[in-house]
Amino acid sequence: MIEQAYQFGEQLELAIWTQDEAGPYQTKPYAGQSWQEEGRPLQQPHEYMRDGAAKIVTLFHPANGEVRVKGVTSCTNAVLHPWLQEQLTQILATLPEKQILKTEANRYFWQTWQTGLSAPIVLPENLPPLRMLLICDNLRGHHTPVFVSWLIEHGIMPLYTPIGGSWLNMVESMQRILVRRALSGQYPEAPEKIISLLEGVAQGWNLNPTPFEWGGKRAVRRQRSRLRRHALGGSGACTRRPLHRRPSITQKWNDAYQPTQ
């Protein structure tokens, strides 16, 4: 379902945004490359004080690469939900108005994104036009009834990645890029410095963002490779050529005593 959202969501005039939290990042030296002369590496202290940590909450739009980041020292629901509501409200204000569908068609459009779920979201009787799909992980706070109700009231359908399926959330890749660029070779001595570095890198990224695409050429090559293999039952193993089964005893008997014409 999430793969379909990445592939066809924008074609269905649905904004696809992904959300996640990252951290904590300690006040310590971070390894990184430098322009020091050969034989004179940049030295950082081997002892440091743990003066706190910082986290980031992130919203990412893969279609155009835009990222929205807020640095925090605590990521409770009281901090996360108001920021998400503020940012999502701003994003919705920039989207074009959706065509009003009939009640049955509109409900079917919403329910399409819950097909196959063991615990689907209970949708209210009156539904607004669906305008956005928000992909997030299975953090308990994301299932808070008040927060989910707010999302649905504003035309946002949350899609939760399965346990062990963080690779389905493209914001994970975006966060790794931001953290590496912000903290590599740095020694922030306070959480505020970590927050400043992370938010500054995000602002620089948005000056010339890079769109993300689901799959791409590598995924096509992997799919072709899988089609050329022969799966073996009972495990994830495969062979590159089919295995010929040995004939059963019954088949041998039938072949041996089959009457000739």
Legacy VTK file of the C-alpha trace (Angstrom):
# vtk DataFile Version 3.0
C-alpha trace
ASCII
DATASET POLYDATA
POINTS 261 float
0.000 0.000 0.000
2.773 2.420 0.912
4.647 1.583 -2.277
1.472 2.329 -4.238
1.203 5.653 -2.423
4.702 6.607 -3.557
4.097 5.447 -7.124
0.552 6.640 -7.779
-0.313 9.136 -5.038
0.774 12.229 -6.930
-1.044 10.972 -10.059
-4.219 10.819 -7.956
-3.618 14.456 -6.922
-2.697 13.437 -3.385
0.221 15.112 -1.643
2.558 12.462 -0.210
4.448 13.543 2.908
6.502 11.390 5.252
7.159 12.013 8.935
9.616 10.723 11.520
11.689 11.622 14.563
15.447 11.102 14.848
17.904 11.157 17.718
18.941 11.666 20.413
22.246 13.247 19.413
24.682 13.730 22.277
26.958 16.673 22.972
30.131 14.875 21.918
32.734 15.014 19.126
31.523 13.526 15.831
33.979 11.946 13.427
34.286 13.421 9.971
36.571 14.411 7.129
38.782 17.492 7.340
41.249 19.498 5.255
44.133 18.963 7.659
47.630 18.326 6.314
48.693 14.707 5.908
50.211 13.439 9.107
48.529 16.187 11.148
44.973 14.969 11.644
42.386 17.168 13.269
42.385 16.302 16.930
39.302 16.248 19.082
39.105 15.769 22.835
38.827 12.175 23.987
37.019 13.329 27.090
33.800 15.286 26.956
30.873 16.217 29.141
27.403 14.837 28.517
25.549 18.129 28.668
22.297 16.895 27.186
21.032 15.771 23.810
18.803 16.956 20.995
16.349 15.343 18.577
14.723 16.402 15.339
11.183 15.994 14.081
10.936 15.939 10.313
8.398 16.275 7.524
9.584 15.355 4.034
7.960 15.709 0.615
9.723 13.215 -1.706
8.147 14.570 -4.903
10.070 17.860 -4.732
12.573 17.176 -1.932
11.276 19.812 0.474
12.064 19.061 4.126
10.745 20.699 7.294
12.785 20.202 10.453
12.432 21.284 14.048
15.084 20.623 16.675
13.821 19.705 20.141
15.218 18.414 23.407
12.076 16.397 24.112
9.745 14.700 21.636
6.597 13.986 23.646
3.123 14.182 22.128
2.739 17.640 23.658
5.678 18.794 21.538
5.222 16.679 18.404
1.494 17.018 17.704
1.221 20.846 17.813
4.215 21.195 15.477
2.805 18.646 13.020
-0.594 20.314 13.065
0.968 23.711 12.422
3.135 22.493 9.550
0.428 20.354 7.938
-2.012 23.276 8.074
0.514 25.428 6.205
1.049 22.701 3.614
-2.671 22.167 3.060
-3.107 25.898 2.455
-0.770 25.632 -0.555
-2.587 22.675 -2.146
-5.262 23.151 -4.808
-8.853 22.550 -3.830
-10.079 18.994 -4.403
-13.120 18.189 -6.476
-16.127 17.345 -4.336
-17.123 13.705 -4.847
-20.347 11.981 -3.989
-20.528 10.617 -0.455
-20.211 6.959 -1.491
-17.336 7.609 -3.902
-15.508 9.772 -1.372
-15.783 7.098 1.339
-14.599 4.428 -1.065
-11.574 6.589 -1.928
-10.666 6.825 1.767
-11.229 3.116 2.429
-9.024 2.163 -0.521
-5.997 3.148 1.556
-6.994 0.736 4.329
-7.359 -2.376 2.202
-5.867 -5.412 3.900
-5.192 -3.774 7.269
-5.870 -5.956 10.322
-6.913 -2.901 12.369
-8.248 -0.223 9.997
-9.033 3.270 11.219
-12.681 3.830 12.057
-13.705 6.599 9.684
-16.397 9.112 10.695
-19.713 9.355 8.892
-18.935 12.681 7.219
-15.584 12.693 5.434
-13.875 15.679 3.772
-12.140 15.276 0.401
-8.910 13.291 0.748
-5.993 15.633 0.051
-2.883 14.109 1.589
-1.294 10.801 2.598
0.986 11.028 5.640
3.411 8.114 5.981
4.727 7.604 9.507
5.938 4.788 11.741
4.008 2.825 14.335
4.939 5.030 17.283
2.124 4.821 19.813
1.705 8.583 19.834
0.818 8.554 16.138
-2.249 6.453 16.953
-3.622 8.911 19.517
-7.367 9.202 18.771
-7.378 13.001 19.095
-4.462 13.362 16.659
-5.863 10.844 14.153
-9.265 12.580 14.272
-7.575 15.918 13.555
-5.805 14.434 10.534
-9.001 12.969 9.080
-10.952 16.191 9.655
-8.345 18.013 7.541
-8.364 15.450 4.728
-5.167 13.634 5.723
-4.959 9.840 5.737
-2.184 8.405 7.953
-0.380 5.338 6.619
1.660 3.440 9.205
4.748 1.450 8.254
4.705 -2.113 9.617
7.025 -3.171 12.428
10.453 -3.739 10.940
9.454 -1.786 7.828
11.216 1.532 8.467
12.767 1.241 4.989
9.307 2.123 3.632
9.608 5.620 5.087
11.788 7.743 2.798
12.244 10.402 5.466
14.666 7.972 7.146
17.069 8.471 4.233
16.561 12.231 4.369
17.402 12.344 8.067
20.632 10.399 7.575
21.723 12.939 4.953
20.932 15.904 7.198
22.604 14.440 10.281
25.768 13.504 8.393
26.081 16.966 6.848
25.296 18.781 10.086
27.343 16.861 12.666
30.223 15.334 10.707
33.470 16.717 12.172
31.638 18.905 14.702
31.901 19.079 18.473
28.665 20.661 19.740
28.956 21.387 23.437
25.269 22.173 24.020
21.933 20.852 22.703
21.166 24.283 21.286
24.242 24.014 19.053
23.073 20.628 17.733
19.646 22.069 16.980
21.200 25.057 15.198
23.380 22.813 13.030
20.541 20.481 12.043
18.050 23.230 11.265
20.695 25.199 9.357
21.512 22.239 7.116
17.789 21.743 6.414
17.461 25.382 5.352
20.440 24.992 3.047
18.972 21.800 1.560
15.698 23.567 0.728
17.556 26.148 -1.367
18.154 23.439 -3.983
16.282 20.289 -2.886
16.664 16.917 -4.569
13.461 14.962 -5.309
13.338 11.334 -4.196
11.804 8.608 -6.345
10.571 5.251 -5.123
12.498 2.356 -6.616
14.226 3.738 -9.674
16.563 1.871 -12.015
18.029 -0.285 -9.253
14.595 -1.580 -8.289
13.881 -2.470 -11.927
17.166 -4.372 -12.162
16.433 -6.226 -8.916
12.981 -7.153 -10.211
14.451 -8.519 -13.448
17.000 -10.468 -11.428
14.272 -12.008 -9.272
12.322 -13.041 -12.363
15.380 -14.872 -13.665
15.663 -16.913 -10.459
13.684 -19.947 -9.305
12.394 -19.740 -5.743
12.660 -22.739 -3.435
9.837 -23.495 -1.030
10.374 -23.258 2.712
12.970 -20.465 2.709
14.176 -17.412 0.873
16.673 -19.447 -1.164
16.596 -19.642 -4.935
18.491 -21.146 -7.864
19.473 -19.666 -11.196
18.210 -22.725 -13.109
15.199 -24.974 -12.468
15.710 -28.175 -10.516
14.399 -31.363 -12.103
12.350 -33.397 -9.670
13.069 -37.082 -9.382
10.121 -39.229 -10.438
8.140 -40.787 -7.590
7.844 -44.548 -7.064
4.302 -44.436 -8.437
5.492 -42.650 -11.556
8.295 -45.191 -12.035
5.810 -48.076 -11.678
3.407 -46.505 -14.168
6.231 -45.937 -16.656
7.483 -49.533 -16.243
4.141 -51.349 -16.537
2.306 -49.049 -18.871
0.906 -51.239 -21.654
2.288 -50.592 -25.071
-0.012 -49.723 -27.925
LINES 1 262
261 0 1 2 3 4 5 6 7 8 9 10 11 12 13 14 15 16 17 18 19 20 21 22 23 24 25 26 27 28 29 30 31 32 33 34 35 36 37 38 39 40 41 42 43 44 45 46 47 48 49 50 51 52 53 54 55 56 57 58 59 60 61 62 63 64 65 66 67 68 69 70 71 72 73 74 75 76 77 78 79 80 81 82 83 84 85 86 87 88 89 90 91 92 93 94 95 96 97 98 99 100 101 102 103 104 105 106 107 108 109 110 111 112 113 114 115 116 117 118 119 120 121 122 123 124 125 126 127 128 129 130 131 132 133 134 135 136 137 138 139 140 141 142 143 144 145 146 147 148 149 150 151 152 153 154 155 156 157 158 159 160 161 162 163 164 165 166 167 168 169 170 171 172 173 174 175 176 177 178 179 180 181 182 183 184 185 186 187 188 189 190 191 192 193 194 195 196 197 198 199 200 201 202 203 204 205 206 207 208 209 210 211 212 213 214 215 216 217 218 219 220 221 222 223 224 225 226 227 228 229 230 231 232 233 234 235 236 237 238 239 240 241 242 243 244 245 246 247 248 249 250 251 252 253 254 255 256 257 258 259 260
